[in-house]
Amino acid sequence: MKRNALRSAGLIALILPGCGHSDGSISRDRAGELVAEKLVDEDDPTIVFSHPELVSPDSSLVIGMPERLGERTTLAVESTAWFFWIDDEPGARFDHPTRYVLVDQQTGELTVHDAKWWPILDGQPLWAGADAYWDPENWVVGSESGRSGTITFPEPTFAGECQPGYGTALVFNGFAEGEHGGEDFALDAANMSATLEGLGFSVTRGTTTGAGAGEISTAGTAEWFTQKAQELGPGDNLVIYITGHGSTVTDEFSGTLGHGEAGGIYSGVLANQLKKFDPGVEIIVIVDSCHSGAMLADLNCVADLAISAARDDQSSYGDLDDSFLNLFGGGDADPEDQGGEFTSAFARSINELVADPEERARLEGVAQQDGGSFMTALLGDAEIRERMYNLAYQRGWSEAQFRGGAAKTRPAIGDPTPPVCDGDPGGTTTNATDPSDSDTDPTGDTDPTGDTDPTGGCGDANLEHIAQLIGDVLGVDVVESVCTGGEPLPPDNETQHSDGVKTSNAQEEVDWINGGSILGVDLPSDVPCGPGAGFTVLCTGETLPLDGPVAIFYGHVAAPIDIDEPVYNYQYGFVFDTDGDPANNYTPGPQYPADFFADTDLWLYTVHNAGEGWYTWASSATAGFANVPSSERIVIYEDVVALVVNQDEINGKNASWRMTAFRHLGDYGATMPWSGDVVPPVGEALNPLP
């Protein structure tokens, strides 16, 4: 799409002659003329929105990036000015190029900020609804809108049984309150739900909040996938459809979250959920969002077919036909469609194909000849057919992507070794701590090779690993204690944020997969603070000697911890109710009902600030939760975290405890990505001591 030559990488200021009011100030109409003259090419499909009131230095002008993607940017308003928003790809789902323009009321100076999201002024998103967005009264550049009529939701058009087996589908609408395009996303979800139901699928609907009847939330998708993985078997079909605003993921987080996201569903996280299914389940993923092509590479080894509405460098589009075309030339082949251009065209194509007996018979023959499924043949033809109805494709703005899956990494039943997946962009190595790829027997009775330890260990590779590392640091043999007292924990589990609202799946170096405690250990000597041979011992600023029987608390996480991690902040803690008396325990404020330290009176924990180092504290209820001297040592050794402390500090007789892990970007999980694990979860009884 053509771009105006005055677009900039950041911010520009233009001094322009102006006229307006009798006092010499610039009127709103004149300010709009200046913006149109200087910043808009008449050949570009561009809409300029005009805010009706002046803004001032007291105004709050925020780029409305979804909070899940990081911290929002607030733009400075230096003077009283008229505000204009230029949408350089009208109708496109975000992120895509837009511009924020401030025209100084007195001087006519134009200040331009590049952005990729809608504006939020004084806490309110502007022109967010379809009626406001397509209302020409809000435009400086544009023509009369043709959008009219009542939004209606489609009904199933075909009643037939999906073959082979039965069909299960998740239709997820990733729209969140305050975003643009809510009407189109709702229509997308309704359209695809009706289409899949017409094919005989059992459809579960998902939204960001899960507030509707029968809906699941973003957080609830993990449980849903786990349940369906147990229900579905060879010959069954699973379709995942996602609509929402989309974006690519920066390189520093792509390894954790994947390469793309749509509506808050990250491709890497989705791939991990799909690994739970038997390889005989045919999995199809369809994504309609901007940059949706970025999600496909991560799905290559777990989905038999993945379809995106656009390439990774393109936008997808909402409904353009009855308003946008009045501005830029007409020509829509499907003027009655509703919802996104891709989804409406794709759903129409599916329905047309299955409603035609000859086409259906042909597709069944194609599936049989190719050794594939009817659904794959159907959707392959529908993706080609949708181009006839998709205005965004016809204008060269957006091109759907269609990718068949490579050999899957999901292990076959009875085969503990997953096959090599040549299409896996991240490689094919197996992580024995990942439950979806694990070589270990799920009962924990054998090591990864299937052989018991000839030296007489406990026969569980993970527990023996913990015992070996702790023994190396402390100079004591703890194999028997760890092997008899260590507890396997549920990996990749969902964790509630301390705000009691957000959730995230426990991942990698903050996912506890084993834990336990040992009492009454006599050490041969004190344990010095600082780096050791492959490990680090972290101590408080007021460190007491380890001079009595010690208690050891330990956890094993799903990936090694980088002691010099440059991007993420970490927090690892062991928190206690030392006396069984709830009266002196910490009670978090109402804004943090699920605080990881809730219901405890002694906190022994360490924090890593990215780029700075580690800080370790002991805080006690008896000191008003101020820092106190402690013999606390927190050992970080590869993928093991252990607390060593004089046993009398925790009053071993009545004490109970919780271990916590937390990873965030410096804002304590206010935005994504964050991950954590709390054992046991807040609200459940603490772990008793042995």
LUMKE-273984 format. One line per 5 residues: their letters; for each residue y, z, x of C-alpha. Coordinates in steps of 0.001 Angstrom, whole numbers. Layout:
A = Y,Z,X | ...
END
This chain:
MKRNA = 0,0,0 | 3388,-943,1356 | 5546,1902,2662 | 9311,2115,2865 | 10638,1805,6409
LRSAG = 12647,5013,6046 | 9518,7169,5727 | 9359,9664,8543 | 6809,11891,10234 | 8714,14981,9333
LIALI = 12307,15294,8157 | 15322,12979,8162 | 18950,13473,7187 | 21232,10636,6036 | 25031,10918,5653
LPGCG = 26072,8707,2791 | 29345,7997,1017 | 29307,9378,-2477 | 31320,9694,-5639 | 30833,11748,-8741
HSDGS = 32879,14503,-10302 | 36642,14737,-10237 | 36421,17552,-7718 | 34696,15215,-5280 | 31214,16608,-5723
ISRDR = 28204,14355,-6237 | 26854,14013,-9771 | 23128,13991,-10514 | 23267,10325,-11537 | 25054,9312,-8348
AGELV = 22638,11385,-6264 | 19766,9526,-7929 | 21372,6199,-7149 | 21693,7161,-3486 | 18029,8154,-3320
AEKLV = 16936,4894,-4952 | 19192,2757,-2757 | 18254,4345,537 | 14681,5540,170 | 12898,3256,-2283
DEDDP = 11683,-299,-1818 | 11719,-2018,-5191 | 8424,-3737,-4383 | 6664,-413,-3874 | 4842,1253,-6781
TIVFS = 6980,4383,-6505 | 8324,6883,-9015 | 11304,9121,-8191 | 11525,12311,-10248 | 14879,14027,-10779
HPELV = 15241,17757,-11389 | 17929,18290,-14040 | 19587,21318,-12437 | 21088,22038,-9044 | 19115,24048,-6518
SPDSS = 20703,26499,-4087 | 19829,28550,-979 | 18507,31170,-3389 | 15960,28708,-4777 | 12333,28761,-3674
LVIGM = 11029,25239,-2992 | 7356,25201,-2042 | 4950,22376,-1246 | 2192,22994,-3773 | -864,22611,-1569
PERLG = -3829,24401,-3204 | -4063,27901,-1779 | -7730,27391,-900 | -6606,24949,1809 | -4304,27331,3646
ERTTL = -828,28781,3589 | 1753,26909,1536 | 4956,25677,3193 | 8343,26788,1900 | 11173,24327,2498
AVEST = 14650,25525,3369 | 17407,24736,878 | 20513,24880,3055 | 23160,24203,388 | 23699,23556,-3289
AWFFW = 21925,20254,-3884 | 20192,17937,-6303 | 16421,17830,-5918 | 14293,14690,-6161 | 10575,14201,-5686
IDDEP = 9290,10776,-4668 | 5654,10105,-5506 | 4760,7213,-3227 | 1352,6699,-4842 | 1948,7412,-8540
GARFD = -1170,8371,-10412 | -3070,9137,-7208 | -4969,12379,-6991 | -3699,14590,-4194 | -3467,14776,-1233
HPTRY = -1383,11614,-792 | 2099,10740,516 | 5092,12145,-1361 | 8647,13000,-318 | 10966,15878,-1183
VLVDQ = 14661,14916,-1160 | 17668,17238,-1282 | 21083,15628,-1868 | 23950,17920,-909 | 26276,18164,-3901
QTGEL = 29435,18151,-1775 | 28683,15816,1140 | 26009,13482,-226 | 23792,14252,2786 | 20132,13442,2112
TVHDA = 17471,15685,3612 | 13946,14288,3324 | 10679,16170,3838 | 7309,14429,3933 | 4580,16174,1970
KWWPI = 1214,15450,390 | 1406,17660,-2700 | 3482,18325,-5816 | 6581,20570,-5744 | 6781,24179,-6923
LDGQP = 10330,25317,-7681 | 10995,29016,-8236 | 7306,29592,-8878 | 6835,26756,-11379 | 5015,23482,-10577
LWAGA = 7213,20543,-11563 | 6087,17573,-13661 | 2504,18892,-13587 | 1351,17855,-17063 | 750,14253,-18079
DAYWD = 3543,14319,-20669 | 6131,15460,-18126 | 4813,13229,-15349 | 4921,10032,-17433 | 8176,10843,-19247
PENWV = 10846,8318,-18118 | 13535,10882,-18869 | 12413,12605,-15654 | 12597,9432,-13532 | 15286,7810,-11437
VGSES = 13082,4810,-10644 | 10725,3508,-13332 | 10656,1916,-16761 | 9708,2923,-20257 | 6375,4698,-20459
GRSGT = 3622,3421,-22703 | 1433,6524,-22619 | 826,7674,-26155 | -1796,8811,-28607 | -4163,11734,-28802
ITFPE = -6557,12516,-25983 | -10118,12327,-27289 | -13375,13152,-25552 | -16288,10694,-25623 | -19622,11313,-27294
PTFAG = -23033,10475,-25789 | -23709,6773,-26312 | -27369,6486,-25338 | -30270,8710,-26266 | -33139,8132,-23875
ECQPG = -35234,10087,-21432 | -34293,9836,-17761 | -37271,8676,-15698 | -39181,9873,-13818 | -39406,13495,-14913
YGTAL = -36484,15156,-16648 | -32866,15332,-15591 | -30681,18288,-14619 | -26979,17887,-13867 | -23957,19912,-12808
VFNGF = -20604,18478,-13876 | -17873,20334,-12003 | -14162,20114,-12826 | -12253,21482,-9811 | -8842,21595,-11503
AEGEH = -6968,24880,-11032 | -4043,26283,-12983 | -711,24970,-11718 | -2089,21733,-10282 | -1267,18187,-11326
GGEDF = -3584,15980,-13350 | -5345,18531,-15516 | -5714,16214,-18503 | -7371,13462,-16489 | -9789,15873,-14806
ALDAA = -10816,17318,-18170 | -11446,13808,-19468 | -13469,12938,-16370 | -15724,15949,-16846 | -16134,15286,-20580
NMSAT = -16838,11608,-19986 | -19482,12199,-17327 | -21071,15063,-19277 | -21412,12846,-22344 | -22828,10000,-20281
LEGLG = -25446,12156,-18571 | -26381,13892,-21806 | -26833,10452,-23326 | -29346,9718,-20583 | -31323,12813,-21476
FSVTR = -29938,15152,-18811 | -29498,18864,-19320 | -25879,19356,-18226 | -24284,22544,-16898 | -20503,22489,-16786
GTTTG = -18577,24156,-13983 | -14901,24988,-13484 | -12959,26968,-10892 | -12824,30042,-13133 | -15908,29571,-15330
AGAGE = -13844,30870,-18238 | -15129,28442,-20854 | -18211,28953,-23009 | -21332,28193,-21013 | -19388,27307,-17856
ISTAG = -20125,28545,-14367 | -17403,29265,-11815 | -17058,27989,-8267 | -18611,31224,-7075 | -21458,30852,-9551
TAEWF = -22606,27508,-8183 | -24604,29149,-5371 | -26726,31112,-7838 | -27095,28021,-10016 | -28417,25947,-7107
TQKAQ = -30846,28710,-6150 | -32181,28880,-9708 | -32530,25114,-10076 | -34266,24834,-6700 | -36959,27095,-8113
ELGPG = -37224,25131,-11362 | -37189,21527,-10138 | -40046,19809,-8364 | -41210,16367,-7230 | -40247,13640,-9687
DNLVI = -37283,15530,-11164 | -33713,14276,-11041 | -30665,16318,-10042 | -27168,14862,-10437 | -24071,16625,-9100
YITGH = -20728,15266,-10314 | -17423,16647,-8984 | -13879,15762,-10006 | -10692,17330,-8645 | -8034,17053,-5992
GSTVT = -9568,16320,-2616 | -8764,16367,1070 | -10336,15971,4463 | -11186,19050,6519 | -9585,19498,9929
DEFSG = -11891,19154,12917 | -11765,22857,13776 | -13382,23747,10436 | -15554,20697,9789 | -18537,22335,11446
TLGHG = -18287,25277,9045 | -17151,23653,5818 | -18016,19995,6253 | -15789,16940,6551 | -14317,16866,3058
EAGGI = -13683,18894,-85 | -13084,18115,-3733 | -11897,20694,-6229 | -12726,23499,-3783 | -16325,22288,-3228
YSGVL = -16801,21683,512 | -19312,19041,1600 | -20969,21148,4282 | -21388,24095,1932 | -22761,21785,-769
ANQLK = -25234,20298,1728 | -26525,23782,2534 | -27120,24413,-1164 | -28986,21122,-1591 | -31287,21980,1316
KFDPG = -32912,24519,-991 | -34600,21801,-3066 | -38048,20301,-2619 | -37796,16848,-963 | -39490,15353,-4000
VEIIV = -36456,16125,-6166 | -34218,13071,-6337 | -30660,14273,-5669 | -27610,12172,-6527 | -24036,13314,-5791
IVDSC = -20953,11624,-7301 | -17440,12671,-6238 | -14151,11476,-7741 | -11279,12777,-5633 | -8869,11643,-2979
HSGAM = -10584,11182,404 | -13968,11689,-1288 | -15643,9356,1211 | -15253,12122,3806 | -17917,14126,1975
LADLN = -20687,11557,2270 | -21719,12033,5904 | -22563,15699,5320 | -24753,14758,2341 | -26660,12035,4149
CVADL = -29721,14141,4897 | -29952,16110,1658 | -28984,13622,-1076 | -30968,10500,-1923 | -27763,8844,-3063
AISAA = -24081,9774,-2698 | -21191,7923,-4333 | -17478,8536,-3772 | -14532,7133,-5693 | -12639,6297,-2500
RDDQS = -12933,5975,1243 | -12070,8971,3394 | -8593,7494,4040 | -7812,6610,425 | -6646,8251,-2761
SYGDL = -8498,8138,-6031 | -6470,7633,-9190 | -6042,9117,-12616 | -5413,6995,-15695 | -2953,4243,-14780
DDSFL = -3275,1724,-17565 | -785,2448,-20315 | 2139,3712,-18284 | 1914,2755,-14641 | 1314,-910,-15466
NLFGG = 4511,-1133,-17464 | 6255,-478,-14160 | 4299,-2772,-11890 | 2925,-5801,-13667 | 123,-5067,-16133
GDADP = -3300,-6623,-15885 | -5658,-3741,-16747 | -9082,-4904,-17930 | -9760,-1585,-19668 | -6534,-443,-21348
EDQGG = -8333,1988,-23652 | -9943,4057,-20871 | -9119,7721,-20440 | -9416,9876,-17324 | -9642,8764,-13731
EFTSA = -9850,5059,-13018 | -13161,5375,-11158 | -14924,7827,-13460 | -13926,6067,-16670 | -15025,2694,-15246
FARSI = -18240,4126,-13810 | -19220,5918,-17029 | -18458,2821,-19092 | -20617,732,-16769 | -23553,3162,-17003
NELVA = -23373,3187,-20783 | -23152,-588,-21023 | -26167,-1083,-18766 | -28475,1372,-20517 | -27402,208,-23976
DPEER = -28494,-3366,-23184 | -32320,-3610,-23507 | -32507,-6569,-21144 | -30429,-4832,-18482 | -32456,-1660,-18807
ARLEG = -35717,-3547,-18442 | -34339,-5360,-15412 | -33314,-2096,-13733 | -36698,-532,-14422 | -38262,-3558,-12740
VAQQD = -35922,-3238,-9741 | -36833,432,-9349 | -40557,-328,-9494 | -40278,-3207,-7030 | -38231,-1169,-4538
GGSFM = -40340,1953,-4912 | -37264,3840,-6011 | -36110,5507,-9203 | -34506,4163,-12339 | -31437,6373,-11785
TALLG = -30811,4984,-8297 | -31120,1422,-9567 | -28878,2191,-12551 | -26106,3844,-10574 | -26211,1161,-7879
DAEIR = -25517,-1520,-10461 | -22982,653,-12273 | -21006,1159,-9048 | -20659,-2602,-8648 | -19900,-3159,-12310
ERMYN = -17189,-468,-12394 | -14960,-2621,-10210 | -14282,-4876,-13202 | -12621,-1981,-15012 | -11153,41,-12144
LAYQR = -7498,-865,-11730 | -7198,1075,-8474 | -9954,-1072,-6954 | -8444,-4293,-8299 | -5088,-3454,-6715
GWSEA = -6768,-2707,-3362 | -5806,968,-3430 | -9204,2601,-3729 | -12753,1428,-3020 | -15837,3361,-4105
QFRGG = -18412,4125,-1407 | -22172,4036,-1981 | -24560,5587,521 | -28321,6014,398 | -29755,9099,2047
AAKTR = -31525,9214,5386 | -34873,10941,5888 | -34371,14473,4604 | -34374,17633,6659 | -35693,19688,3752
PAIGD = -39240,20647,4769 | -42125,19496,2639 | -44093,22240,927 | -46631,23636,3386 | -44966,21954,6348
PTPPV = -42813,24429,8322 | -41282,21703,10502 | -38575,19553,8876 | -38649,15823,9662 | -35977,14317,11883
CDGDP = -33007,13000,9955 | -31389,10163,11883 | -28376,10247,9616 | -27539,13888,10232 | -24107,13837,11918
GGTTT = -24564,17359,13187 | -27942,16795,14850 | -31356,17968,13758 | -31939,21218,15628 | -33447,23991,13564
NATDP = -31804,27394,13425 | -34488,30000,12918 | -31982,32300,11274 | -31016,29759,8610 | -33242,30300,5574
SDSDT = -32977,26662,4590 | -34316,25472,7946 | -36237,28497,9133 | -39441,28302,11121 | -40194,31958,10410
DPTGD = -42680,33008,7801 | -40648,34218,4805 | -42645,37434,4763 | -41441,38271,8279 | -45027,38830,9466
TDPTG = -45188,36114,12096 | -42976,34804,14829 | -41630,31195,14755 | -44720,29846,16497 | -47120,31567,14158
DTDPT = -48579,33733,16969 | -48421,37495,17092 | -46865,39122,20121 | -49639,39728,22701 | -47635,42611,24247
GGCGD = -47990,44701,21138 | -44550,44153,19583 | -43973,44384,15854 | -44762,40750,15187 | -41341,39920,13711
ANLEH = -39345,37737,16085 | -35970,38760,14676 | -36631,42505,14938 | -38114,42205,18424 | -35005,40252,19452
IAQLI = -32758,43072,18191 | -34836,45719,19967 | -34808,43798,23241 | -31024,43367,23296 | -30252,46971,22334
GDVLG = -32759,48224,24905 | -31189,46074,27631 | -27746,47622,27039 | -28771,51262,26525 | -31714,51481,28914
VDVVE = -34053,52864,26247 | -37100,51490,24444 | -36268,51127,20751 | -38934,48563,19831 | -40975,50901,17643
SVCTG = -37913,52280,15861 | -36472,48840,15135 | -39812,47363,14127 | -40544,50152,11656 | -36984,50701,10411
GEPLP = -35367,47270,10575 | -34661,45651,7223 | -34609,41897,6491 | -31508,41035,4469 | -30823,38150,2060
PDNET = -29193,35387,4121 | -26365,33111,3020 | -25594,35455,132 | -22442,35462,-1936 | -19792,38004,-914
QHSDG = -16910,39202,-3043 | -13509,39367,-1387 | -11746,42714,-1355 | -9400,41443,-4067 | -12370,41455,-6442
VKTSN = -11715,37828,-7413 | -12503,35353,-4662 | -16043,34859,-3382 | -17580,33095,-418 | -21076,32560,896
AQEEV = -21903,34583,3993 | -22117,32170,6916 | -23037,32074,10569 | -21684,34880,12762 | -20778,37094,9775
DWING = -23996,36644,7808 | -26157,39761,8223 | -29847,38765,8258 | -31257,42102,9546 | -29993,45648,9706
GSILG = -31096,49197,10352 | -30438,52581,11941 | -32073,54960,14427 | -31365,58695,14818 | -31920,61177,17643
VDLPS = -31952,58820,20628 | -31467,60398,24050 | -29762,58021,26447 | -30434,58092,30202 | -26686,57938,30854
DVPCG = -23353,57242,29248 | -22570,53640,28241 | -19503,52238,30009 | -16938,50271,28038 | -16163,46661,28842
PGAGF = -18101,43482,29660 | -21679,43607,30858 | -24407,41117,31718 | -24059,38838,28701 | -22780,41558,26384
TVLCT = -19559,43467,25655 | -19122,47164,24852 | -16012,47842,22763 | -14457,51336,22676 | -11544,53089,21032
GETLP = -8350,54037,22824 | -9494,57687,22851 | -13101,57353,23967 | -15313,60417,24155 | -18496,60449,26247
LDGPV = -21910,59848,24745 | -23294,63270,25670 | -25798,64183,22981 | -28468,62619,20851 | -26968,59393,19522
AIFYG = -27303,57431,16315 | -27649,53665,16553 | -26705,51321,13725 | -27368,47629,14144 | -27080,44267,12477
HVAAP = -28315,40803,13409 | -26158,37863,12257 | -27076,34227,11712 | -25263,32797,14740 | -24080,34062,18152
IDIDE = -20623,35640,18225 | -18062,34050,20525 | -16337,37001,22146 | -13360,34733,22950 | -13245,32926,19582
PVYNY = -9912,30980,19600 | -9508,30224,15870 | -11070,32868,13635 | -10316,36567,13384 | -13361,38840,13138
QYGFV = -13956,42332,11807 | -17241,44216,12260 | -17551,47741,10940 | -19928,50597,10218 | -18460,52900,7585
FDTDG = -19866,56210,6383 | -19815,58827,3684 | -20524,61657,6124 | -20858,64520,3639 | -21922,63053,317
DPANN = -18694,64300,-1264 | -16902,61512,-3182 | -13742,63611,-3451 | -12620,62830,110 | -13713,59188,168
YTPGP = -11337,56272,431 | -10366,54793,-2933 | -8736,51358,-2566 | -5678,50360,-4552 | -5980,48269,-7727
QYPAD = -5160,45055,-5855 | -8226,45530,-3599 | -10963,46935,-5851 | -13785,45563,-3655 | -12377,46731,-311
FFADT = -15237,46708,2208 | -14472,50330,3191 | -14423,51722,-358 | -16226,55028,-1079 | -16481,56090,2589
DLWLY = -14774,58770,4696 | -15352,57624,8300 | -14659,54142,9650 | -15995,52977,13030 | -15008,49352,13432
TVHNA = -13688,46632,15719 | -11359,43699,15097 | -10901,40462,17037 | -7537,38708,16717 | -7867,35052,17677
GEGWY = -6262,34390,21037 | -5620,38093,21701 | -8788,40120,22140 | -10618,43029,20500 | -9258,46291,19092
TWASS = -11580,49162,18181 | -10846,52191,16018 | -12318,55350,14555 | -10543,56521,11379 | -11429,59691,9503
ATAGF = -10663,61083,6062 | -10033,64494,7614 | -7083,62958,9472 | -5783,61061,6463 | -7614,57980,7773
ANVPS = -5533,58014,10932 | -7228,57104,14208 | -9205,59886,15865 | -11031,60278,19199 | -14646,59109,19029
SERIV = -17680,58407,21191 | -17994,55116,19284 | -19321,52125,21225 | -19684,48811,19440 | -21945,46452,21333
IYEDV = -21744,42677,20807 | -24650,40901,22433 | -25251,37284,21402 | -26020,37569,17657 | -26498,41353,17510
VALVV = -23822,43946,16660 | -24682,47601,17245 | -22826,50883,16898 | -23764,53743,19224 | -22181,57133,18471
NQDEI = -22924,60822,19025 | -24987,61810,16035 | -22952,64914,15288 | -19923,62718,14476 | -21649,61429,11367
NGKNA = -23290,64671,10186 | -26671,62934,10065 | -28172,65186,7366 | -26161,63999,4344 | -24579,60799,5634
SWRMT = -24989,57310,4212 | -23496,54067,5473 | -22501,50444,5010 | -22059,47634,7533 | -19431,44946,7105
AFRHL = -18593,41608,8691 | -15527,39497,7977 | -14148,36209,9325 | -10748,34786,8390 | -7745,32854,9686
GDYGA = -5425,35800,10218 | -4513,36347,6572 | -7517,38529,5692 | -9016,35885,3460 | -5984,35187,1309
TMPWS = -6867,31497,1719 | -9942,29509,2625 | -11857,29280,4779 | -13096,32863,5010 | -16560,34343,5028
GDVVP = -18055,37790,5076 | -21020,39980,4340 | -21165,43592,3126 | -24467,45524,3146 | -24848,47070,662
PVGEA = -22162,45432,-1514 | -19235,47533,-2669 | -20178,49349,-5855 | -23818,49820,-4875 | -25275,52955,-3303
LNPLP = -24759,53235,446 | -27687,52991,2868 | -29391,56358,3430 | -30170,57448,6970 | -33827,57471,8045
END
